[in-house]
Amino acid sequence: MTVLTMRYLRGHFVVTGPDIEPLKFKSRRGAKDWCAEHHQGSPIKEIGANAVKRASKGKARRNDRPSRNIASS
């Protein structure tokens, strides 16, 4: 399985991999759609400042966290 790398570079999303030439896309959605169409099931590793926010899906959102009950005395 080929691991694809996507990064944001000078206004474009660039997709690279060990066996593909670098490809430029104007949107993240366009890049991900191409990856899904041409390399089904291959993981996409995002590199860049915003990659950590987009890649983390396991963390609970702020509204999903249990509320803290502070007992008043």
C-alpha positions as CSV (number, residue, x, y, z in Angstrom):
1,M,0.0,0.0,0.0
2,T,1.4,3.4,-1.0
3,V,1.5,6.1,1.7
4,L,0.7,9.5,0.0
5,T,1.9,12.8,1.4
6,M,-0.1,16.0,1.1
7,R,1.3,19.4,1.9
8,Y,0.3,23.0,1.3
9,L,2.9,24.8,-0.7
10,R,2.6,28.3,-2.2
11,G,-1.1,28.3,-2.5
12,H,-1.5,24.7,-3.8
13,F,-2.0,21.3,-2.2
14,V,0.8,19.0,-3.5
15,V,0.4,15.3,-3.4
16,T,3.5,13.1,-3.6
17,G,4.3,9.4,-3.1
18,P,7.2,7.0,-3.7
19,D,5.9,6.0,-7.1
20,I,4.0,9.1,-8.3
21,E,5.1,12.5,-9.6
22,P,4.1,15.5,-7.5
23,L,0.6,16.7,-8.4
24,K,-0.8,20.2,-7.6
25,F,-4.4,20.9,-6.6
26,K,-6.1,24.1,-5.8
27,S,-8.2,22.6,-3.0
28,R,-7.7,20.0,-0.2
29,R,-11.0,18.3,-1.3
30,G,-9.7,18.0,-4.9
31,A,-6.4,16.4,-3.7
32,K,-8.2,14.0,-1.4
33,D,-10.7,13.0,-4.1
34,W,-7.8,12.3,-6.5
35,C,-6.1,10.2,-3.9
36,A,-9.3,8.2,-3.2
37,E,-9.9,7.6,-6.9
38,H,-6.4,6.6,-7.9
39,H,-5.1,4.9,-4.7
40,Q,-8.0,3.5,-2.8
41,G,-7.3,2.6,0.8
42,S,-3.9,4.3,0.8
43,P,-3.3,6.5,3.9
44,I,-2.7,10.2,3.4
45,K,-0.1,11.9,5.6
46,E,-0.7,15.6,5.8
47,I,2.3,17.8,6.5
48,G,2.0,21.5,7.5
49,A,0.8,23.9,10.2
50,N,-2.8,22.8,9.9
51,A,-2.2,19.1,9.5
52,V,-2.4,18.3,13.3
53,K,-5.8,19.8,13.6
54,R,-7.1,18.0,10.5
55,A,-5.5,14.6,11.3
56,S,-6.8,14.2,14.9
57,K,-10.1,12.5,14.8
58,G,-10.0,10.5,18.0
59,K,-10.2,13.4,20.4
60,A,-13.5,14.5,22.0
61,R,-14.9,17.8,21.0
62,R,-15.4,20.5,23.6
63,N,-19.2,19.9,23.6
64,D,-18.8,16.1,24.0
65,R,-16.7,16.3,27.2
66,P,-18.5,15.6,30.4
67,S,-19.3,18.8,32.4
68,R,-17.6,19.3,35.7
69,N,-20.0,19.4,38.6
70,I,-18.7,21.8,41.2
71,A,-20.6,21.4,44.4
72,S,-21.3,24.7,46.1
73,S,-20.8,24.7,49.9
